[in-house]
Amino acid sequence: MKRVAILGAGPCGLSAAWELIDRGLEVTVIEKEEQVGGLGQTFEYKGFRFDVGGHRFITASNALLQRVCDLMGDELITSNRRSAILLRGQQLQYPLSAPDILKKLPLSVCVRILADYLVEALRMKLSPKPDISFEDWIVHRFGRTAYDIFFGPYTGKLWGISPKEISSDWAPQRISLLNLSDVALRMLGLKKGTPRTYALKYLYPKKGFGQIFQVMAQEMEKAGTKIHLDAKVTRIYHDKERAVGIEFSTNGKKETLECDALISSIPLPDLVGRLDPAPPPELIPSLKHLRFRALRCLNLLLNRADFSPNTWMYVADPRYIMNRLQEPKRRSPFNAPDGKTSLMLEITCNHGDAVWEAPDQEIYKRVIGDLKALGFDIESDVIDYFSTRAEHAYPVYTLDYQNHRRRLIEALRAMDNVVTCGRQGLFRYVFSDTAMEMGIHAARSLLGKASKDVLYDMKSEKDLIEAKSII
């Protein structure tokens, strides 16, 4: 094996290429965007830097940590995370703090949250029920009131479907407080201190998260790796047992690339759907079923030194268009010019819908009105604004997504020189560090030094990811 084609230049694809060129292989990377980074891209505009969504570098892998630190050197800084929930006119600390809840929410609401939790805890002890949907998972651990007030509305807005239709699979790795017993004890004065359920510190590049992948790509190109940008994969040629080449288009021109092996981090349905010869008809329902929630970020340049002390703030109320507010300066002071700051509003939508297609001015007017209603009157400070978009931001975990995911993966197993990996490639809602580890593992599997089967369920254990991080 000499020539390897890699589809996608995000955290996973570039990490796979990174590993392979260290082993002396000829690597070509195909990326549909105009710059590398995938969902980890950073955009610079008028001296301000914005990521696509919120990113931090945390990992439980000493090897990956050392590798990234060696790559970035002094360009990595250590930052502190501070999060809040905007709820009923108040900013609640997140993870939940008992004194904060008691101070900021009406006593009647606190009593209902605690009572519902105790009732549900007793019910689950006497007659345990399975966690089928996301709603089940939350209610069984937090009670109905906490679900109705925050988790239900926020999740429904994030995914665009009812939490009853969402699998419980992603919740254990993403919800920072696994059980309200800790908060209950604190509310009753029986326990003190702050629970450490998530990473308080993280590493972050001075010039945005995408700097990691820009530096990585520069180093690989110096070593002879070819990275095609603004290039879309149109066909993947195979002989049923092996992939033999790909067709891609760039600048209106089609090109063909022969390969001895293929690593893909593009969306799983796209990979299978572009096979030539085409996949069997019985896979068509699975290709259509697995879909992604899109993300549109409206980025505001502000003529003020600071917006808030929080890295980000969650907005659950469906009346407001944004899911989360982020201030990039809280991650790195280099994300904004001196004396100025910025704000990124994350808005989930579906590719091609009204929110995705709306002009920036229309979204801006809506955002400014929503911010004012939330208590942030910043219109006079806005210097400029623009949008960034990600079509395949979040894999939608419907109740039966696993069946469709497995069918598509099984269809690829017959080709021993093809590996799919990453958030989009495996239809797994993973962090960027896990995507990087997947890329490295995928490369090693082609070299016969790791199991491809292990990759498909890599880090799928139902534990809070951040609690295990070493940075």
ZASELO-428448 format. One line per field, with one value per residue (C-alpha): residue number from 1; residue in one letter; chain; x, y, z. Coordinates in nm, 3 decimals, m for minus. Example, Ala and Ser with C-alpha at 12.3 -4.5 7.8 and 13.67 -1.06 7.14 Angstrom:
! ZASELO-428448
kolgu: c(1 / 2) $
kedren: c(a / s) $
miba: c(A / A) $
X: c(1.230 / 1.367) $
Y: c(m0.450 / m0.106) $
Z: c(0.780 / 0.714) $
***
This chain:
! ZASELO-428448
kolgu: c(1 / 2 / 3 / 4 / 5 / 6 / 7 / 8 / 9 / 10 / 11 / 12 / 13 / 14 / 15 / 16 / 17 / 18 / 19 / 20 / 21 / 22 / 23 / 24 / 25 / 26 / 27 / 28 / 29 / 30 / 31 / 32 / 33 / 34 / 35 / 36 / 37 / 38 / 39 / 40 / 41 / 42 / 43 / 44 / 45 / 46 / 47 / 48 / 49 / 50 / 51 / 52 / 53 / 54 / 55 / 56 / 57 / 58 / 59 / 60 / 61 / 62 / 63 / 64 / 65 / 66 / 67 / 68 / 69 / 70 / 71 / 72 / 73 / 74 / 75 / 76 / 77 / 78 / 79 / 80 / 81 / 82 / 83 / 84 / 85 / 86 / 87 / 88 / 89 / 90 / 91 / 92 / 93 / 94 / 95 / 96 / 97 / 98 / 99 / 100 / 101 / 102 / 103 / 104 / 105 / 106 / 107 / 108 / 109 / 110 / 111 / 112 / 113 / 114 / 115 / 116 / 117 / 118 / 119 / 120 / 121 / 122 / 123 / 124 / 125 / 126 / 127 / 128 / 129 / 130 / 131 / 132 / 133 / 134 / 135 / 136 / 137 / 138 / 139 / 140 / 141 / 142 / 143 / 144 / 145 / 146 / 147 / 148 / 149 / 150 / 151 / 152 / 153 / 154 / 155 / 156 / 157 / 158 / 159 / 160 / 161 / 162 / 163 / 164 / 165 / 166 / 167 / 168 / 169 / 170 / 171 / 172 / 173 / 174 / 175 / 176 / 177 / 178 / 179 / 180 / 181 / 182 / 183 / 184 / 185 / 186 / 187 / 188 / 189 / 190 / 191 / 192 / 193 / 194 / 195 / 196 / 197 / 198 / 199 / 200 / 201 / 202 / 203 / 204 / 205 / 206 / 207 / 208 / 209 / 210 / 211 / 212 / 213 / 214 / 215 / 216 / 217 / 218 / 219 / 220 / 221 / 222 / 223 / 224 / 225 / 226 / 227 / 228 / 229 / 230 / 231 / 232 / 233 / 234 / 235 / 236 / 237 / 238 / 239 / 240 / 241 / 242 / 243 / 244 / 245 / 246 / 247 / 248 / 249 / 250 / 251 / 252 / 253 / 254 / 255 / 256 / 257 / 258 / 259 / 260 / 261 / 262 / 263 / 264 / 265 / 266 / 267 / 268 / 269 / 270 / 271 / 272 / 273 / 274 / 275 / 276 / 277 / 278 / 279 / 280 / 281 / 282 / 283 / 284 / 285 / 286 / 287 / 288 / 289 / 290 / 291 / 292 / 293 / 294 / 295 / 296 / 297 / 298 / 299 / 300 / 301 / 302 / 303 / 304 / 305 / 306 / 307 / 308 / 309 / 310 / 311 / 312 / 313 / 314 / 315 / 316 / 317 / 318 / 319 / 320 / 321 / 322 / 323 / 324 / 325 / 326 / 327 / 328 / 329 / 330 / 331 / 332 / 333 / 334 / 335 / 336 / 337 / 338 / 339 / 340 / 341 / 342 / 343 / 344 / 345 / 346 / 347 / 348 / 349 / 350 / 351 / 352 / 353 / 354 / 355 / 356 / 357 / 358 / 359 / 360 / 361 / 362 / 363 / 364 / 365 / 366 / 367 / 368 / 369 / 370 / 371 / 372 / 373 / 374 / 375 / 376 / 377 / 378 / 379 / 380 / 381 / 382 / 383 / 384 / 385 / 386 / 387 / 388 / 389 / 390 / 391 / 392 / 393 / 394 / 395 / 396 / 397 / 398 / 399 / 400 / 401 / 402 / 403 / 404 / 405 / 406 / 407 / 408 / 409 / 410 / 411 / 412 / 413 / 414 / 415 / 416 / 417 / 418 / 419 / 420 / 421 / 422 / 423 / 424 / 425 / 426 / 427 / 428 / 429 / 430 / 431 / 432 / 433 / 434 / 435 / 436 / 437 / 438 / 439 / 440 / 441 / 442 / 443 / 444 / 445 / 446 / 447 / 448 / 449 / 450 / 451 / 452 / 453 / 454 / 455 / 456 / 457 / 458 / 459 / 460 / 461 / 462 / 463 / 464 / 465 / 466 / 467 / 468 / 469 / 470 / 471) $
kedren: c(m / k / r / v / a / i / l / g / a / g / p / c / g / l / s / a / a / w / e / l / i / d / r / g / l / e / v / t / v / i / e / k / e / e / q / v / g / g / l / g / q / t / f / e / y / k / g / f / r / f / d / v / g / g / h / r / f / i / t / a / s / n / a / l / l / q / r / v / c / d / l / m / g / d / e / l / i / t / s / n / r / r / s / a / i / l / l / r / g / q / q / l / q / y / p / l / s / a / p / d / i / l / k / k / l / p / l / s / v / c / v / r / i / l / a / d / y / l / v / e / a / l / r / m / k / l / s / p / k / p / d / i / s / f / e / d / w / i / v / h / r / f / g / r / t / a / y / d / i / f / f / g / p / y / t / g / k / l / w / g / i / s / p / k / e / i / s / s / d / w / a / p / q / r / i / s / l / l / n / l / s / d / v / a / l / r / m / l / g / l / k / k / g / t / p / r / t / y / a / l / k / y / l / y / p / k / k / g / f / g / q / i / f / q / v / m / a / q / e / m / e / k / a / g / t / k / i / h / l / d / a / k / v / t / r / i / y / h / d / k / e / r / a / v / g / i / e / f / s / t / n / g / k / k / e / t / l / e / c / d / a / l / i / s / s / i / p / l / p / d / l / v / g / r / l / d / p / a / p / p / p / e / l / i / p / s / l / k / h / l / r / f / r / a / l / r / c / l / n / l / l / l / n / r / a / d / f / s / p / n / t / w / m / y / v / a / d / p / r / y / i / m / n / r / l / q / e / p / k / r / r / s / p / f / n / a / p / d / g / k / t / s / l / m / l / e / i / t / c / n / h / g / d / a / v / w / e / a / p / d / q / e / i / y / k / r / v / i / g / d / l / k / a / l / g / f / d / i / e / s / d / v / i / d / y / f / s / t / r / a / e / h / a / y / p / v / y / t / l / d / y / q / n / h / r / r / r / l / i / e / a / l / r / a / m / d / n / v / v / t / c / g / r / q / g / l / f / r / y / v / f / s / d / t / a / m / e / m / g / i / h / a / a / r / s / l / l / g / k / a / s / k / d / v / l / y / d / m / k / s / e / k / d / l / i / e / a / k / s / i / i) $
miba: c(A / A / A / A / A / A / A / A / A / A / A / A / A / A / A / A / A / A / A / A / A / A / A / A / A / A / A / A / A / A / A / A / A / A / A / A / A / A / A / A / A / A / A / A / A / A / A / A / A / A / A / A / A / A / A / A / A / A / A / A / A / A / A / A / A / A / A / A / A / A / A / A / A / A / A / A / A / A / A / A / A / A / A / A / A / A / A / A / A / A / A / A / A / A / A / A / A / A / A / A / A / A / A / A / A / A / A / A / A / A / A / A / A / A / A / A / A / A / A / A / A / A / A / A / A / A / A / A / A / A / A / A / A / A / A / A / A / A / A / A / A / A / A / A / A / A / A / A / A / A / A / A / A / A / A / A / A / A / A / A / A / A / A / A / A / A / A / A / A / A / A / A / A / A / A / A / A / A / A / A / A / A / A / A / A / A / A / A / A / A / A / A / A / A / A / A / A / A / A / A / A / A / A / A / A / A / A / A / A / A / A / A / A / A / A / A / A / A / A / A / A / A / A / A / A / A / A / A / A / A / A / A / A / A / A / A / A / A / A / A / A / A / A / A / A / A / A / A / A / A / A / A / A / A / A / A / A / A / A / A / A / A / A / A / A / A / A / A / A / A / A / A / A / A / A / A / A / A / A / A / A / A / A / A / A / A / A / A / A / A / A / A / A / A / A / A / A / A / A / A / A / A / A / A / A / A / A / A / A / A / A / A / A / A / A / A / A / A / A / A / A / A / A / A / A / A / A / A / A / A / A / A / A / A / A / A / A / A / A / A / A / A / A / A / A / A / A / A / A / A / A / A / A / A / A / A / A / A / A / A / A / A / A / A / A / A / A / A / A / A / A / A / A / A / A / A / A / A / A / A / A / A / A / A / A / A / A / A / A / A / A / A / A / A / A / A / A / A / A / A / A / A / A / A / A / A / A / A / A / A / A / A / A / A / A / A / A / A / A / A / A / A / A / A / A / A / A / A / A / A / A / A / A / A / A / A / A / A / A / A / A / A / A / A / A / A / A / A / A / A / A / A / A / A / A / A / A / A / A / A / A / A / A / A / A / A / A / A / A / A / A) $
X: c(0.000 / 0.147 / m0.128 / m0.403 / m0.694 / m0.851 / m1.193 / m1.238 / m0.980 / m1.138 / m0.992 / m1.039 / m0.922 / m0.615 / m0.516 / m0.533 / m0.312 / m0.079 / m0.028 / 0.018 / 0.279 / 0.482 / 0.490 / 0.610 / 0.289 / 0.171 / m0.142 / m0.394 / m0.668 / m0.995 / m1.189 / m1.511 / m1.460 / m1.224 / m1.005 / m0.909 / m1.059 / m1.407 / m1.627 / m1.309 / m1.255 / m1.180 / m1.280 / m1.102 / m1.282 / m1.156 / m0.916 / m1.178 / m1.170 / m1.471 / m1.484 / m1.770 / m1.944 / m1.762 / m1.441 / m1.179 / m0.897 / m0.946 / m0.839 / m0.784 / m0.502 / m0.149 / m0.018 / m0.257 / m0.198 / 0.179 / 0.145 / m0.070 / 0.153 / 0.461 / 0.287 / 0.161 / 0.431 / 0.379 / 0.067 / m0.141 / m0.277 / m0.470 / m0.818 / m1.092 / m1.445 / m1.739 / m2.092 / m2.440 / m2.803 / m3.030 / m3.356 / m3.657 / m3.465 / m3.175 / m2.825 / m2.780 / m2.434 / m2.377 / m2.328 / m2.604 / m2.513 / m2.755 / m2.699 / m2.734 / m3.061 / m3.206 / m3.098 / m3.221 / m3.526 / m3.858 / m3.885 / m4.193 / m3.992 / m3.706 / m3.952 / m4.110 / m3.769 / m3.664 / m4.000 / m4.013 / m3.657 / m3.730 / m4.048 / m3.870 / m3.572 / m3.807 / m4.003 / m3.688 / m3.561 / m3.885 / m3.954 / m3.664 / m3.756 / m3.532 / m3.394 / m3.529 / m3.560 / m3.372 / m3.681 / m3.671 / m3.305 / m3.352 / m3.677 / m3.538 / m3.240 / m3.367 / m3.744 / m4.023 / m3.999 / m3.630 / m3.702 / m3.997 / m3.816 / m3.481 / m3.372 / m3.684 / m3.714 / m3.341 / m3.309 / m3.618 / m3.478 / m3.130 / m3.245 / m3.567 / m3.771 / m3.936 / m3.700 / m3.940 / m3.813 / m3.443 / m3.238 / m3.095 / m2.754 / m2.587 / m2.705 / m2.463 / m2.154 / m2.292 / m2.501 / m2.266 / m2.469 / m2.567 / m2.787 / m2.968 / m2.887 / m2.576 / m2.772 / m3.049 / m2.803 / m2.657 / m3.001 / m3.078 / m2.745 / m2.613 / m2.317 / m2.075 / m1.835 / m1.869 / m1.910 / m1.635 / m1.834 / m1.667 / m1.334 / m1.264 / m0.950 / m0.872 / m0.611 / m0.689 / m0.480 / m0.411 / m0.564 / m0.874 / m0.936 / m0.880 / m0.518 / m0.440 / m0.552 / m0.401 / m0.060 / m0.111 / m0.196 / 0.105 / 0.338 / 0.189 / 0.214 / 0.581 / 0.619 / 0.460 / 0.096 / m0.146 / m0.459 / m0.733 / m0.965 / m1.307 / m1.323 / m1.633 / m1.622 / m1.867 / m1.783 / m1.598 / m1.493 / m1.468 / m1.465 / m1.688 / m1.383 / m1.169 / m1.190 / m0.975 / m1.019 / m1.230 / m1.372 / m1.393 / m1.483 / m1.305 / m1.355 / m1.606 / m1.351 / m1.368 / m1.056 / m0.988 / m0.749 / m0.638 / m0.573 / m0.465 / m0.676 / m0.940 / m1.013 / m1.334 / m1.463 / m1.740 / m2.102 / m2.166 / m2.474 / m2.272 / m1.989 / m2.217 / m2.436 / m2.140 / m2.019 / m1.980 / m2.117 / m2.409 / m2.510 / m2.799 / m3.153 / m3.230 / m2.985 / m3.171 / m3.404 / m3.100 / m2.928 / m3.234 / m3.298 / m2.962 / m2.971 / m2.782 / m2.891 / m2.729 / m2.575 / m2.578 / m2.368 / m2.431 / m2.106 / m2.120 / m1.817 / m1.858 / m1.708 / m1.678 / m1.413 / m1.626 / m1.973 / m1.989 / m1.760 / m1.905 / m1.748 / m2.099 / m2.461 / m2.740 / m3.078 / m3.353 / m3.663 / m3.798 / m3.909 / m3.546 / m3.377 / m3.032 / m2.939 / m2.621 / m2.426 / m2.048 / m1.784 / m1.469 / m1.249 / m1.313 / m1.126 / m0.838 / m0.773 / m0.630 / m0.976 / m1.059 / m0.857 / m0.753 / m1.043 / m1.305 / m1.491 / m1.734 / m2.035 / m2.127 / m2.491 / m2.538 / m2.862 / m2.953 / m3.166 / m3.207 / m3.009 / m3.216 / m3.487 / m3.595 / m3.334 / m3.052 / m3.147 / m3.243 / m3.029 / m2.788 / m2.982 / m3.301 / m3.127 / m2.945 / m3.270 / m3.416 / m3.102 / m3.079 / m3.443 / m3.394 / m3.079 / m3.261 / m3.546 / m3.286 / m3.143 / m2.852 / m2.902 / m2.589 / m2.713 / m2.524 / m2.198 / m2.226 / m1.948 / m2.044 / m2.183 / m2.168 / m2.278 / m2.093 / m2.271 / m2.213 / m2.444 / m2.357 / m2.310 / m2.498 / m2.600 / m2.968 / m3.007 / m3.359 / m3.484 / m3.389 / m3.076 / m2.846 / m3.012 / m2.961 / m2.607 / m2.509 / m2.653 / m2.440 / m2.127 / m2.184 / m2.210 / m1.857 / m1.702 / m1.677 / m1.409 / m1.103 / m0.918 / m1.196 / m1.233 / m1.497 / m1.444 / m1.517 / m1.838 / m1.983 / m1.820 / m1.942 / m2.259 / m2.137 / m2.170 / m1.805 / m1.573 / m1.282 / m1.019 / m1.206 / m1.234 / m0.856 / m0.799 / m1.035 / m0.832 / m0.508 / m0.669 / m0.810 / m0.464 / m0.315 / m0.589 / m0.487 / m0.129 / m0.240 / m0.154 / m0.510 / m0.856 / m1.101 / m1.391 / m1.282 / m1.295 / m1.667 / m1.762 / m1.459 / m1.532 / m1.901 / m1.907 / m2.186 / m1.978 / m1.934 / m1.652 / m1.517 / m1.483 / m1.212 / m1.003 / m0.647 / m0.663) $
Y: c(0.000 / 0.333 / 0.576 / 0.671 / 0.904 / 1.086 / 1.242 / 1.543 / 1.779 / 1.820 / 1.702 / 1.334 / 1.337 / 1.552 / 1.339 / 1.029 / 1.198 / 1.316 / 0.957 / 0.814 / 1.060 / 0.984 / 0.627 / 0.738 / 0.689 / 0.905 / 1.087 / 1.303 / 1.487 / 1.600 / 1.877 / 2.041 / 2.365 / 2.646 / 2.592 / 2.302 / 2.235 / 2.103 / 2.173 / 2.299 / 2.588 / 2.943 / 3.242 / 3.576 / 3.901 / 4.256 / 4.139 / 3.926 / 3.545 / 3.313 / 2.934 / 2.731 / 2.660 / 2.636 / 2.437 / 2.359 / 2.109 / 1.859 / 1.496 / 1.189 / 1.074 / 1.164 / 1.070 / 1.303 / 1.582 / 1.560 / 1.545 / 1.859 / 2.044 / 1.955 / 2.074 / 2.405 / 2.499 / 2.846 / 2.901 / 2.704 / 2.883 / 2.755 / 2.900 / 2.859 / 2.759 / 2.942 / 2.860 / 2.986 / 2.912 / 3.205 / 3.106 / 3.313 / 3.637 / 3.495 / 3.365 / 3.030 / 2.881 / 2.560 / 2.294 / 2.368 / 2.523 / 2.484 / 2.833 / 2.985 / 2.801 / 2.902 / 3.262 / 3.316 / 3.095 / 3.135 / 2.914 / 2.746 / 2.638 / 2.508 / 2.306 / 2.157 / 2.062 / 1.896 / 1.722 / 1.588 / 1.463 / 1.280 / 1.125 / 1.009 / 0.875 / 0.668 / 0.547 / 0.437 / 0.257 / 0.064 / m0.001 / 0.087 / 0.184 / 0.175 / 0.491 / 0.478 / 0.844 / 1.153 / 1.256 / 0.926 / 0.976 / 1.328 / 1.268 / 0.954 / 1.151 / 1.507 / 1.481 / 1.623 / 1.989 / 2.028 / 1.863 / 2.091 / 2.409 / 2.363 / 2.029 / 1.960 / 2.304 / 2.335 / 1.988 / 2.032 / 2.360 / 2.215 / 1.910 / 2.038 / 1.736 / 1.630 / 1.483 / 1.186 / 1.106 / 1.140 / 0.843 / 0.859 / 0.752 / 1.092 / 1.218 / 1.031 / 1.175 / 1.529 / 1.620 / 1.763 / 1.668 / 1.302 / 1.300 / 1.563 / 1.390 / 1.605 / 1.926 / 1.805 / 1.745 / 2.090 / 2.252 / 2.081 / 2.198 / 1.845 / 1.882 / 2.159 / 2.244 / 2.250 / 1.928 / 1.872 / 1.714 / 1.879 / 2.021 / 2.355 / 2.422 / 2.356 / 2.428 / 2.662 / 2.808 / 3.181 / 3.240 / 3.024 / 2.651 / 2.613 / 2.715 / 2.356 / 2.223 / 2.506 / 2.434 / 2.060 / 2.107 / 2.336 / 2.077 / 1.801 / 2.004 / 2.067 / 1.689 / 1.651 / 1.584 / 1.722 / 1.888 / 1.972 / 2.245 / 2.343 / 1.990 / 1.772 / 1.391 / 1.270 / 0.899 / 0.628 / 0.348 / m0.005 / m0.369 / m0.485 / m0.596 / m0.282 / 0.086 / 0.159 / 0.533 / 0.844 / 1.114 / 1.470 / 1.805 / 2.135 / 2.463 / 2.289 / 2.032 / 1.661 / 1.475 / 1.108 / 0.981 / 0.620 / 0.488 / 0.177 / 0.266 / 0.515 / 0.687 / 0.888 / 1.142 / 1.277 / 1.205 / 0.831 / 0.845 / 1.048 / 0.795 / 0.497 / 0.691 / 0.782 / 0.424 / 0.318 / 0.056 / 0.190 / 0.030 / m0.220 / m0.072 / m0.205 / 0.050 / 0.351 / 0.389 / 0.403 / 0.658 / 0.881 / 0.821 / 0.932 / 1.311 / 1.597 / 1.913 / 2.220 / 2.515 / 2.882 / 3.120 / 3.493 / 3.663 / 4.015 / 4.247 / 4.472 / 4.807 / 4.733 / 4.566 / 4.281 / 4.130 / 3.899 / 3.685 / 3.365 / 3.157 / 3.068 / 3.091 / 2.847 / 2.982 / 2.722 / 2.935 / 2.857 / 3.221 / 3.311 / 3.202 / 3.125 / 2.813 / 2.953 / 3.278 / 3.265 / 3.532 / 3.420 / 3.654 / 3.437 / 3.154 / 3.366 / 3.740 / 3.724 / 3.651 / 4.024 / 4.346 / 4.533 / 4.709 / 4.522 / 4.195 / 3.987 / 3.762 / 3.443 / 3.333 / 2.962 / 2.889 / 2.533 / 2.477 / 2.236 / 2.272 / 2.468 / 2.582 / 2.944 / 3.009 / 2.859 / 3.064 / 3.395 / 3.702 / 3.809 / 4.132 / 3.940 / 3.713 / 4.013 / 4.200 / 3.893 / 3.836 / 4.199 / 4.188 / 3.860 / 3.986 / 4.298 / 4.085 / 3.881 / 4.197 / 4.262 / 4.591 / 4.598 / 4.731 / 5.061 / 4.865 / 4.651 / 4.729 / 4.464 / 4.111 / 3.805 / 3.441 / 3.112 / 2.784 / 2.411 / 2.180 / 1.860 / 1.988 / 1.736 / 1.378 / 1.346 / 1.056 / 0.937 / 0.639 / 0.391 / 0.562 / 0.281 / 0.025 / 0.244 / 0.337 / m0.029 / m0.123 / 0.138 / 0.044 / m0.323 / m0.235 / m0.092 / m0.383 / m0.590 / m0.350 / m0.414 / m0.100 / 0.145 / 0.304 / 0.556 / 0.763 / 1.088 / 1.263 / 1.266 / 0.950 / 0.734 / 0.934 / 0.979 / 1.300 / 1.310 / 1.587 / 1.700 / 1.515 / 1.187 / 1.262 / 1.311 / 0.982 / 0.813 / 0.945 / 0.816 / 0.479 / 0.458 / 0.515 / 0.248 / 0.003 / 0.033 / m0.036 / m0.350 / m0.204 / m0.154 / m0.307 / m0.140 / m0.299 / m0.130 / 0.207 / 0.187 / 0.191 / 0.381 / 0.571 / 0.484 / 0.411 / 0.593 / 0.815 / 1.190 / 1.262 / 1.576 / 1.423 / 1.195 / 1.462 / 1.533 / 1.886) $
Z: c(0.000 / m0.109 / m0.209 / 0.038 / m0.038 / 0.255 / 0.224 / 0.452 / 0.604 / 0.944 / 1.278 / 1.188 / 0.826 / 0.891 / 1.191 / 0.973 / 0.713 / 0.991 / 1.104 / 0.755 / 0.632 / 0.944 / 0.811 / 0.465 / 0.267 / m0.023 / 0.097 / m0.091 / 0.098 / m0.062 / 0.118 / m0.004 / 0.193 / 0.096 / 0.404 / 0.630 / 0.973 / 0.903 / 1.203 / 1.375 / 1.131 / 1.242 / 1.029 / 1.051 / 0.966 / 1.027 / 1.296 / 1.478 / 1.487 / 1.512 / 1.533 / 1.387 / 1.716 / 2.046 / 2.069 / 2.332 / 2.337 / 2.617 / 2.604 / 2.817 / 2.588 / 2.699 / 2.354 / 2.170 / 2.422 / 2.374 / 1.998 / 1.980 / 2.226 / 2.021 / 1.705 / 1.845 / 2.096 / 2.244 / 2.032 / 2.287 / 2.592 / 2.893 / 2.943 / 3.203 / 3.121 / 3.274 / 3.163 / 3.245 / 3.169 / 3.083 / 3.246 / 3.351 / 3.348 / 3.551 / 3.481 / 3.654 / 3.693 / 3.499 / 3.627 / 3.871 / 4.205 / 4.496 / 4.647 / 4.301 / 4.233 / 4.569 / 4.522 / 4.168 / 4.117 / 4.303 / 4.610 / 4.462 / 4.157 / 4.374 / 4.581 / 4.268 / 4.125 / 4.448 / 4.505 / 4.149 / 4.178 / 4.504 / 4.365 / 4.050 / 4.247 / 4.464 / 4.163 / 3.982 / 4.290 / 4.335 / 3.968 / 3.733 / 3.377 / 3.069 / 2.912 / 2.558 / 2.468 / 2.577 / 2.771 / 2.962 / 3.051 / 3.186 / 3.374 / 3.540 / 3.675 / 3.716 / 3.753 / 3.539 / 3.647 / 3.561 / 3.226 / 3.150 / 3.253 / 3.077 / 2.931 / 2.724 / 2.559 / 2.496 / 2.344 / 2.126 / 1.992 / 1.937 / 1.739 / 1.584 / 1.698 / 2.023 / 2.287 / 2.289 / 1.938 / 2.031 / 2.151 / 2.501 / 2.364 / 2.356 / 2.698 / 2.933 / 2.761 / 2.731 / 3.036 / 3.299 / 3.606 / 3.598 / 3.905 / 4.109 / 4.438 / 4.467 / 4.415 / 4.644 / 4.929 / 4.877 / 4.870 / 5.201 / 5.346 / 5.386 / 5.153 / 5.066 / 4.786 / 4.408 / 4.210 / 3.952 / 3.673 / 3.376 / 3.260 / 3.426 / 3.220 / 2.859 / 2.593 / 2.309 / 2.024 / 2.039 / 1.694 / 1.715 / 1.731 / 1.358 / 1.402 / 1.509 / 1.172 / 0.970 / 1.125 / 1.080 / 0.711 / 0.657 / 0.807 / 0.593 / 0.273 / 0.350 / 0.365 / 0.020 / 0.104 / m0.154 / m0.010 / m0.261 / m0.128 / m0.264 / m0.404 / m0.386 / m0.405 / m0.671 / m0.710 / m0.521 / m0.754 / m0.617 / m0.728 / m0.436 / m0.239 / m0.249 / m0.332 / m0.636 / m0.693 / m0.651 / m0.874 / m0.746 / m0.894 / m0.839 / m1.025 / m1.248 / m1.356 / m1.275 / m1.172 / m1.098 / m0.834 / m0.807 / m0.457 / m0.269 / 0.036 / 0.142 / 0.473 / 0.484 / 0.733 / 0.508 / 0.614 / 0.624 / 0.395 / 0.139 / 0.141 / 0.080 / m0.162 / m0.384 / m0.431 / m0.793 / m0.856 / m0.651 / m0.319 / m0.321 / m0.323 / 0.026 / 0.170 / 0.027 / 0.331 / 0.562 / 0.338 / 0.366 / 0.735 / 0.874 / 0.868 / 1.024 / 1.203 / 1.049 / 1.232 / 1.142 / 1.350 / 1.342 / 1.441 / 1.585 / 1.602 / 1.909 / 1.995 / 2.365 / 2.580 / 2.719 / 2.693 / 2.995 / 3.215 / 3.063 / 2.791 / 2.679 / 2.788 / 2.705 / 2.591 / 2.631 / 2.572 / 2.221 / 2.181 / 2.114 / 1.792 / 1.936 / 2.132 / 2.281 / 2.312 / 2.301 / 2.349 / 2.159 / 2.364 / 2.671 / 2.496 / 2.369 / 2.403 / 2.051 / 1.907 / 1.914 / 1.873 / 2.188 / 2.357 / 2.155 / 2.179 / 1.977 / 2.016 / 1.836 / 1.830 / 1.755 / 1.572 / 1.478 / 1.171 / 0.881 / 0.561 / 0.310 / 0.552 / 0.610 / 0.880 / 0.674 / 0.365 / 0.530 / 0.451 / 0.727 / 0.781 / 0.860 / 1.112 / 1.262 / 1.330 / 1.498 / 1.707 / 1.822 / 1.933 / 2.116 / 2.290 / 2.405 / 2.543 / 2.732 / 2.887 / 2.647 / 2.461 / 2.242 / 1.907 / 1.942 / 1.991 / 1.676 / 1.427 / 1.173 / 1.146 / 0.921 / 0.917 / 0.904 / 0.833 / 0.885 / 0.692 / 0.881 / 1.237 / 1.452 / 1.368 / 1.462 / 1.704 / 1.627 / 1.827 / 1.553 / 1.417 / 1.535 / 1.307 / 1.000 / 1.104 / 1.144 / 0.805 / 0.626 / 0.818 / 0.741 / 0.371 / 0.390 / 0.580 / 0.261 / 0.134 / 0.348 / 0.234 / 0.327 / 0.670 / 0.775 / 1.090 / 1.273 / 1.378 / 1.029 / 0.899 / 1.186 / 1.261 / 1.618 / 1.822 / 1.933 / 2.048 / 1.830 / 2.036 / 1.987 / 1.615 / 1.606 / 1.789 / 1.542 / 1.249 / 1.398 / 1.475 / 1.121 / 0.974 / 1.198 / 1.103 / 0.737 / 0.842 / 1.027 / 1.367 / 1.499 / 1.462 / 1.227 / 1.418 / 1.742 / 1.565 / 1.491 / 1.858 / 1.985 / 2.309 / 2.307 / 2.680 / 2.861 / 3.087 / 3.098 / 2.853 / 3.015 / 3.363 / 3.224 / 3.054 / 3.168 / 3.031) $
***
